[in-house]
Amino acid sequence: MPDHYIPNEAYDRLVDELLHLKPTLDPRGQIVEVLGEFGEIWPESCREAIEADEAAYRARLVR
């Protein structure tokens, strides 16, 4: 897996958010949300879902 570099400010914000997570019944979901919202880090499956949604949207425009 290649390294990914983000601006220092974004990195610090991401680390701070991860350090200050509140106790929850879904800690994994909370971490996933922080990674996505503050670090713009998403799993490949999200890209596939977004691309499928965009393709469906474009198909509706053509009709």
VENQUI-V418439 format. One record per residue. N is the residue number from 1. OMEGA is omega in whole degrees, -180 to 180 (none if undefined). Layout:
# VENQUI-V418439
n-><N;N>
omega-><OMEGA;OMEGA>
This chain:
# VENQUI-V418439
n-><1;2;3;4;5;6;7;8;9;10;11;12;13;14;15;16;17;18;19;20;21;22;23;24;25;26;27;28;29;30;31;32;33;34;35;36;37;38;39;40;41;42;43;44;45;46;47;48;49;50;51;52;53;54;55;56;57;58;59;60;61;62;63>
omega-><-180;174;177;-179;177;180;-178;-179;179;178;179;179;179;179;179;179;180;179;-174;177;177;175;-176;176;-179;-178;179;179;179;178;178;180;179;179;-179;-174;-176;-179;-176;179;-176;176;-180;-179;177;179;180;180;179;179;178;178;179;179;179;179;179;179;179;-180;-177;-177;none>
